[in-house]
């Protein structure tokens, strides 16, 4: 199975900051990488697919990059509604696998 | 609009059986893979398995093989997740998700079903 490792596991940031979350796959997954946002008590919401493609309706403050084994999610101009847990997920091969999550908290 | 609507919260005792459901609408249910995801309290997301509703071909993640059964009835657009003998460690939120033909990933999610197993 492919393992996904996210870092950091949590971070504190201020409104207006830019944050970067990284995700590393244990083997190459091309660009079969998605990013999800989850708020407490809610289902995950897909933000980015194919490593860098923005889901319909997702603001352009979210951006993704990378291919192969190393990926990043960047959130610009952090707003109160962005404080949540973010997960990467590979879908190159079965079973799909999530990273352990990165909790973005208010400083 | 694609929608996945899951059955309501359940409270069960250890050893009891349970079957929860996920009903799809707004798209061709039989055409797209449905997956199930577990989230234990305060923990991350784990894929349990997937099913192809067109022929009910099922694949389980190794950790869940033999622990649960995934099924689907394409005639009513519904997928199921069931346990024959629940354990306290099955206490979790369970989500279903549907593959998107546009992105190739699981873009559509149900609202979740909370399963609590306690004596």
Boltz contact constraints between the chains, C-beta under 6 A:
constraints:
  - contact:
      token1: [A, 34]
      token2: [B, 105]
      max_distance: 6.0
  - contact:
      token1: [A, 43]
      token2: [B, 95]
      max_distance: 6.0
  - contact:
      token1: [A, 43]
      token2: [B, 109]
      max_distance: 6.0
  - contact:
      token1: [A, 43]
      token2: [B, 111]
      max_distance: 6.0
  - contact:
      token1: [A, 43]
      token2: [B, 112]
      max_distance: 6.0
  - contact:
      token1: [A, 46]
      token2: [B, 107]
      max_distance: 6.0
  - contact:
      token1: [A, 49]
      token2: [B, 103]
      max_distance: 6.0
  - contact:
      token1: [A, 49]
      token2: [B, 105]
      max_distance: 6.0
  - contact:
      token1: [A, 87]
      token2: [B, 45]
      max_distance: 6.0
  - contact:
      token1: [A, 91]
      token2: [B, 105]
      max_distance: 6.0
  - contact:
      token1: [A, 94]
      token2: [B, 59]
      max_distance: 6.0
  - contact:
      token1: [A, 95]
      token2: [B, 47]
      max_distance: 6.0
  - contact:
      token1: [A, 95]
      token2: [B, 61]
      max_distance: 6.0
  - contact:
      token1: [A, 96]
      token2: [B, 47]
      max_distance: 6.0
  - contact:
      token1: [A, 98]
      token2: [B, 45]
      max_distance: 6.0
  - contact:
      token1: [A, 100]
      token2: [B, 44]
      max_distance: 6.0
  - contact:
      token1: [A, 101]
      token2: [B, 44]
      max_distance: 6.0
